[in-house]
């Protein structure tokens, strides 16, 4: 997959930037590989429930771990969608829907190190609202010098000028 060839550059950008934009065609490995290249407590959004669940299954399988739907307590991968949650205590990477994450952010502070917003080109009110929430969090945390480890990765199949306007200092990686 093309994402494998971008691993080093991706990690460098994420380490040195608060916001990284990743552009890559469908099937290049953005959704399955890039979240696995990160270390920490990672949340990866998907626009649909089925995508969140199937990506969690796929990534767990690639790691040689049990299907998250089986509620394995030793898995590093989980998911959270409306009406269905499988997040083991050892979880490092959670795939969730945009709506579920918005509800969490409105109730709690950000308690993860990396947020990956996947399929950002599938513009919706939820994705726009999430981008606004996260942009405000980043601006506030920079001013307060809070959450210095928090990183935002926005992945898309196409270039979207509105996203660049929201995050003008973001670095871009094309896969």
N, C-alpha and C positions, 0 to 999 in steps of 0.2 A: 504494500500500500504506500502511496506517496507520503502519507503522514510519517512513516518510519524515517524517511530521509530528512524530515524537518524537525526531528526530535530535539537535537542539540540547540538549534536556533530558537525553537519554541521555548525550551526551558530557560535559555538566556534572556529572552524577552520578558517572560513572566517574572523571572527573578529581579529584573532591573526596572520594570514598569508596573505601575498600579493597574493599568488597563492595556490589554492586548486585543487587537482585532485579528481574527483569522479568516481568510477567504480561501475557499476550496470547493471544487466541484463535488457533487454528490458521488459517494463511493470512494473518496480519497482517504477515509479513515479518521476524519475529524471527530465524529461522535464516539467511535469505539476506542480509538487510540490516544488522542490528546488528553482526555481526562486521566488516563492511566499513567501518563508521563509526569503528572503532578504528585507532590508529596504534601500531605496534610489532611485536613478535614474538608472534603470537596463536595460541592453540590452542583449537579449538572441538570439544567432544565430542558424539558422537551415540551413541544406544544400539545402533544396528545398522550393520553394514558397508555395506549398500546405501545407507543414508542418508548416511553419511560420504562415500562416493564420489560419489553423485549431487549432493550439495550442493557439493562441490569443483568438479565439472563445471559446475554452474549458475553459481556465483560467477565462475569463470574466464570463462565465456561472457559474463556481464554486464560484465566488465572488458575484453572484447575480446581475451582471451588464449586460447592453445591448451588443448585438453583435457588435464588433468593426466595422464591415462592414457598419453598419447603421450610422456611423459618430456621435455617441453620444458624446456630449461635456463633460459629467460627468464621463466617464469611466476611470479607472486607468490602462487599458490594451489597447495596440494598436499593429499595425504591419506595417512593411515597406518592400515591395518587389518591384522588378523592375516593374514599370508601375502601382503600386497600393499602396497607402499610406493611413493609417487610424490611425493617432496619435492625440488623443484629447489633449487639453491644460492641462488637469489634469492627463495626463499619467505618470505612474511611471515605467511601465514594457512594453518594446517594443520587440516584436519578429520580427526578420528580417533575410534575407538571408545573407550568408557570403559575397557574392559579393557586396551587398548594403552597408554593413558595411565597407568593404575595401575602396570603393569609398569615403565614409564619412571620414574615417580616413586619406585618402590621401589629402582631402580638408581641414579638420578641425583638431583641437586638440581633445583629448578625453574629452568629457563633460558629462560623466556619472560616477557613483560611482562603478558600478559592471558590468563586462562583463562576460557573461556565454557563453562559446563555447560548444554547444551541439553536440552530434554525432561526436566527434573528431576521432573516429575509422574509419569513412568514409573518409579516406584520399583522398585529392584532392590538386591540385595546389593552389586553393583558400584558403583552410584551412591551408595549410603549409605557404602560404604567410601571412595570418592573424596572425598565431602564431608567425611568425618572426617579423611582425610589432609590435605586443603587447610585445613580449620579449624585443625588442629594446626600446620601450616606458618605460617599467618597469626598465630596466637597467639605462636609462637616468634619469628617475624620482627619482630613489634611489640616484644617484650621485648628482642631483640638489636639492634633498629634496623637490621635487614637487609632487603634487597629492598624498599625503600620504594616502588618503582614498580610492584610486582606488584599486579594488580587481578583480582578475581574477579567474574564476571557469571554469575548463575544465572537461567536462563530456564525458564518453565513456563507451561502453559496454565491451571493451577489453583493456588489458594493452598494451601500446605502448611505447617502449623504447625510441624512438626519442623524444617524448614529455617529458619524464623524463630527457633526456639529455638537452633539452632546458630550463627546469625549475628545476634544481637540488635541490633547497631548498623547493620545493613544498611539502605540506603535502598531504597524500592520505587518502581518506575515501572510504570504500567499503560498498555498500548497498546490 
